[in-house]
Amino acid sequence: MKHVPTLLYLDVFRFYDASRSGLIEALRRLGIRVVVANFPFHHLSQQDDICESLINLLDKEGINPDAVISMNVAGLSGCFRRFSEARGLARAVWFIDSPYLFTNLTELKHAKVFAASREFETHPEASIERWVPFAGYDPRRPSNDPEANIGFLGTLLPMVYYITRMQKGLVGSKSGHVKLDARFFERVQQPSFTTQETWKASDQWALPAAEILNFASSHHRIRTLSWFEDLGLEITGPSNWQAELWAIHPFLLKNFTVGSIASEKAMREYLSRYRICLNIFHLQNVSGGPNFRSMDAASNYIPCLSQYNEGCAEIFPENVAAVYFRDCDDARYKAKQLLTDASLRQKIANNAAEIVSEGHTFAKRAAEFCAYLNLKAPSNPTKAPLVYLHWPAGAWTRSVVTEKQVEDGTHVVIAQPSLPPSAKPKNRRPLWSRLARSVRKRLSADHLAQG
């Protein structure tokens, strides 16, 4: 029986989204069987146990990988390193998110490390072998004319949860008790915040610095989106946006629609609707390079209006292959300029598509990683199968995924809850109920004082 090269692909994601599926599908088209192991984010501190159970499942299923690629920190454990070394498996780690989301990266010295963000170079615990920017689909022009102005697609972290946890301040391992004032918020917005000290809420519950930084990053995202709310902005994202917007910026609720994009087909249909693709970088990657959305826009001949990012501008030059803004006035002026100038939109889109086509497609990245991992693709490849493993309830499970589900993006699997179960307050009323009760008590106290 002919051997099918097998790549074990370790990742941490809540949804099998269009950007990740692009790389996976490109590998499959090279004849590489991809085994996706979707790690639960909130159990990364237990990676040795999770990896041991993964190895047991691989043996039980008769899956013998030829190489391993870890996206971000999924599977970085001594247990999995020993497994890889014992079987002679080449290993690579590709950080598609900022390294500042992660600490205790000592296992990286045992693998080839690549990063999509150049900010990795300033991380005190790790160094990279090569800057490998993210990628996009083979560029293809939309088959229909746009019908809406500005589209933004993205996720939002549970800010209300963190506001509730932090409302009485935080206790830092170096700073002691700190109030959540303007100075602290400025400090949180620096990527290095996550490497400086550890933090606890007033009830001694540990709050990872990376999650606090993500909280600030979500604020930054909403503040930036508010600049475009009267310019035909449409926001698409998970349903949790509704509660977060209601608490933080309810005026954007009229701009929001629940939705997810999990396949190439869905991404092309989504972006073809807009004249402009809006891109906002996370605070963890303010200068390190392109993100998903900048590549998606170029792949679909949609001009990208983006927050300025030095590494991104290195690939998509300013006013040539992307339009960048620095502040609110600049953003609004350039949005209006793009919306009224079809020839400018076409120029930006054409140049960006050419750049992706020449060097930043998923097909090119797949071939590069096969070379890095000494993974020999067949000379006459046929599309290889996909094996999908996930951890929905504390144990590895093999999903039955049909090819139709893969192509339609209908096999979205939640790999972990929005919050760790142990972090949810026990025997507590819902937040809205507690707020209402607090208001009633205050009104009653005022009434008694006036009486």
N, C-alpha and C positions, 0 to 999 in steps of 0.2 A: 504494500500500500504506500502510495506516494506521501512523503512527509510534507505537512503544511506548516511553514514557519509561524510560530506563535509568539505574540507579544502580550505580556501581562501589563495592562494599563491601569495604574492606581491613581484614583482621583478623589477629591472631596467636593461634591456639589449636590445641591438640593434637587436640581432638575438636569436631565440630559438635554442640554440646550443646543441651539443651532451652532454656536461657535465651537463647542467641544466636539459635536458630532461631525463637523467638517473635517477635523484632523483624523478622527476614527474612520470615517468613510474613505478618506484618501489612502490610509494604510490598507484597508480592506481591498481597495481597487488594485493595490500593488501585489495582492495575493497573500497578504499577512492576516492570519486569524488573530483577531483582537479579543482578549479576555478583559472586560472592564470590571474592576473591583471598586465599587463606590463606597468609600469610607464615610462613616458618620462623623461630622465635624466635631460634635460635642463629646466625642469619646477619644480624641486624638491623644489625650494624656494616658490612655490605656492601650497604646499601640502594640505593645508586646503581646498582650493577650489576644487582641483582635487579629494580629498577624499570625499568631500560632493557630488560631481557629481557621484562618484563611488557608494556610498551608495544608491543614488537615482536609479541608474541602477540596483543594486542588488534587491531593492524592486520591481522595475518595472518587472524584469525578474522572480521574485518569488524565488530568490536564498537565502537560509538561511544557512550560514556557521555555523559549529559547533566549529571551531577553526581557528586561523589565524597565518600564519608564514610570516615574512617579511625578505626578503633577503637584507642584508645591510640596507639601510635607507628607502626603498620604503614604503610609507604609514605611516611613523612615524609622526603623527600630532595629535594635541589635538582633532580635529574633529573625527578622526578615533578611538582614545582612548575612547572618550565618547561613541561612537557607540558600541565598544567592551564591555565596562563595562556595558552599559545598557542591553545588551543581554547576559551577562555572558560568553563571549567567552574567552577561554584561548589564550594567545598571546605569541609568541616567536619571537626573532630576531636572525638570523644567519648571522654573518658577514663572507662571503666567500672571501671578499676583505679586504685590510688593513683598519683599522679604521682611518688612517691618511688621507684617501680620504674625510673624513667627519668631520664637526665640528657642534657645537650647538646641542649636542646629549642629551638634557635634558629629552626628552621623553623616553629615555631608562630605566629610573627608574621605569616605569610603565609596563615593560615586562620582561620576562625571556630572558637573553642575552647569546648567545653562539658565539664562534668565531673560525674560521679555522686558524687564525693567532695568535700566542702567543704574538705578538707585541701589541696586544690590551691592554695587562696588563700595558703597559707604557703610554697609552693615558691618558691625564689629565682630561678628561671629562666623562669617563665611566669605568665601571668594568664589568667583565664577570662572569657568573655563572659556565661555564665549557668550556674547550678547546675541540672543536669537529672538528677534521680534516675533510677535504673534503673526497670524496669517489670515487670509480671506479666501473666498471661493473664486473660481475662475470668473473674471468679470463678464457680465452679461447685461445688455441694455434692457430696461423695463419694456414690456410689450404694450403698456398703456401710459397715457399722460397722467401726471400727478393731479390729485383732486384736493389736497390739503397742504397747508403751509409747512409746519415744523413738526417733526416726529421725534420723540424721545422714548427710548426703550431701556428699562433698567430695573434694578431691585432697590429696596430700601430696608434698612435694618430696623428692628423694633425699638424705636427711640423712646416711646412712652414707658416701656419696661425699664430702660436704663435711667430715665428721669426719676421714676419711682424709687429705684434702688439707690440713687445718688442724692436724693433731695436733702439729706441732712449732712452732705459733704462727704469727703473721702479721706481715708487714712493711707498715706504713702509710707513705704518702707524707709524712705529718707526724709520726706517732707513732714511727716506727722499729719495731723488733721488739717485739711485745707477746705476752704469754702469754695463753692462753685461760682466764682466771680469771673469778671471779664478777663483778668490776667490768667486765670487757670485755663479758660477756654482757648486763649491764644496759645498757651503751652501745649494743650492737647492736640492742636492742629499741626504740630511738628512731627514728621515721621519718626524721629529719634525718640519720641516720647515712650514708645513701646520697649526700648532697650534700657531705660534709665532706672526704673524701680517698679515694685509691685504695689498693688492697690487693693484696699478693702472698703466696703461700705461701712456705715456706722454700726450695723448689726454684725460686723466681722465677716460678712459674706465676701469671698474673693471675687474681684472683678478684673479679668485680664486686661492689661493695658491696651492690647490690640482691639478688644471690643469697645473700650472707651474711645479709641481713635476712630473706629468704625462709626460710632455714635456721632462724633463730631463731623465725620465725612458725610453722613446722611443729612445733617443740618446744612452743610455746605452745598449739597446737591439740591435741596429744596430751595435754599436762598437763591441759587443761580437760576433754577427753573422759574422762579417768580419774576425774573426780568423779562420773560417772554410770554407771560400768561395772556396778554391782550393782543398777541401777534399771530394768533391761530395755532398755538401750541397744543399738541395732543400727546399725553403721557400714557404709556402702556407698561403694565407691570403686575406683580402678584397682588392678591386681594388685600394683603396687610397694609398697602398704601392708604387705604380708605381711613382706617383708624389713626394712622400716623399723621396724615394730612389734616384730619379733623382736629387733632391736638396741636399741631405745629403751624400749619398754614392752610386753613380751610378754604381759602379763596381758590386754591388749585384743584379742589375737588371737581369743579366743572370741567377741568382739562383732562381728567383721568378716566381710563377705561381698564378694567381687569383683562389681562391676557398674557400669554406666554408664547414664545417662538422657539420651537424645538426641532426644526428641520430646515434644510436649505430652501425647500419650496416655500415654507411659511415665511422665512426671512425675506425672500425675494418679493413675495406678495405684499408683505408689510411695508417694506421700504419703497416700493413702487408708488405708494399712495402719496408720498411727500415730495415737496420741492427742496427741502433742507432736512438733513439728518443732524440733530443736535447731539453734541458729545461733551460730557462733563467728566473730568478725571477724578478719581478718588484722591483724598489727601495723601494716601500712601504712595502715590505715583504722580507727583505734580510735575516731574520733569524727565522721567526715565524712558518714555517711549510710547508707541501706539498701544491702544487698548482694543477690545473687541469691536466697539462701534466704529472706530475710525477705519478699520479694515472692512467691516460690513458695508459701510457707505461706499467705499471705493469699489468693492466687488459688484455693486449694483448701480454704478453710474449715478449716484446721488451725491451732490456736493455736501461736504462735512463742514459745519460751523462748530468750532471746537474751542474750548478753553485752551489757552496757550500751554504747550508742553514742549520743552526743548528737544527731547529725544524724538517726539512725534514729528516735530518740524524738520528734523534731520532726514526723515524718510519722506514725509509729505511737506515739501517746502511751502512757506507762507506765501499766500496770494498766488500760488502756482498750482498746488494740488490740495490745498485746504485753506480755509479762512479761520484765523484765530482771534479770540477776544481776550482782553485783560481785565475789564471791569464792566459795570452795568451799562454805562453810556456807550462804551465801545461795542458791547454785545448787541445792543438794540440798533445802533447805527448800521452795523454790518449785516444784521438779520434783514433789515429793511432794504438795504442795498442788494442783497442776494435775491430777495423776493421779487424785486422789481426789474432785475436785470437777468433775463434768460440766457443771454450769451455768456455772462460771467459764470452762471451756474454750470453751463455746458463745458466751459473751459476747465473749471476746477474739477468737475467730474471726470472728464476725459483724461486729464493728466494723472489723477489719482488712480484710475483704472489701469492705465499703462504701467504705473509703478508697481502695482500689485501683480499684474500679469507677468512682469519681467523678473520679479524676485521674491514675492511674498504670498504665494498661493499655498493652500493646504497640501497640494500634491508635492510642491517643492519641499515643504517642511517634513512631510512623511518620508521622502527619499533621504533627506539629510539625517533624520533620526535613525533610519535603517542603517545608514553608513556609520554613524556614531556608535551604534550598538552591534555592529557586525552582523546584522540580520540580513540574510541572503534572500531577496525576493525572487520568485520564479521568473525565468526568462520570458515565458508566455503566460502571464498571470490571468487567472479568472478571479472574480470577486470572492473573497474568502468569508467564512461565516463570522458572526458576532456572538460572543458568549457574554451575558450580562449578569454579574453577581452584585448583590446589594445587601444591605444590613438594615432591614426595616424594623426589626423588633428584637435586637440583641443577638442575632445569629445570622450567619451567611446563608443566602438563598440564591438559587439559580433561577433567573427569570426565563420564562418561555416567551421569546420575542420573535414575531414574524417579520419577514422582510417588508411587508406592507406597513407595519407599524413603524419600522425604522424610517421609511421614506416619508410617511405622513407626519412623523413626529408625535404620534399618539401614544407612545410608550413612556411617557413622562413618569418617573418613579420618584417619590419622595424618599430620600435616604435617611433623613433625620428630622426631628421636630424643629420648629422655629426656635425654641428655647430648650435647654436641657431640662428634663422633667424634674430633677432635683432642685432646680433653681426657681421653680414656680412656687409662690407663697402658698402655704398650706392653710386650709380653713379660712381663707380670706374672701371677703366679698369682691366682686368685680371692681375694677378701678373706677368706672363711672358711678357705681353705687356708693363707693366710699367717698367720692368727691361730693355727691349729692347729699349724703349724710352730714358731711362736714359743713356744707353751706347751710343746711337746716339748723344745725346746732348753733352756728354763728348768728343766724337770724333770730333764733330763740333767745340767745344771750343778749342781743341788741334790744329785743323787745322788752325783756325783763329790766334792762338798764334804763330804758326810757320810761317804763312804768313806775 
